[in-house]
């Protein structure tokens, strides 16, 4: 019984990994939602195509650029700003830059690799932190269940 109690937290983490992968499998193709991630996804897509610019350079026909230049650009401040006739998103370029290779290999599912891995690392670190405080495995298990299944962090990955 003690061995089962000792492995319960790891089983909960494994269940969380499977659950988070299941949630991601339910996202339709070519859909990426990470609250404010749309512009970051567009920049990552641009970077993955070899267009290594940090301004958002959407490939559209010239007539669309004319509409944008007349003030009808689809992204507005505070999310995007036009500076010297170039459009920049206000989010750091690091997420799109790091995610671009994953997008190139896996398509839209590649956008979820870093957030998923980060969530799993947080769960493992929580487990290790609880162990370092020598908490009972039952308490650790309750904490993991709360962190993984009852907090919004898993759903927003």
Secondary structure, DSSP 4 states (H G I P E B T S, - for coil): -HHHHHHHHHHHHHHHHHHHHHHHHTSPTT----SSHHHHHHHHHHHHTT---SS------HHHHHHIIIII-SS-TTTEEEETTEEEESS-THHHHHHHHHHHHHGGGGGHHHHHHHHHHHHHHHHHHHHHTT--HHHHHHHHHIIIIISTTTTT-
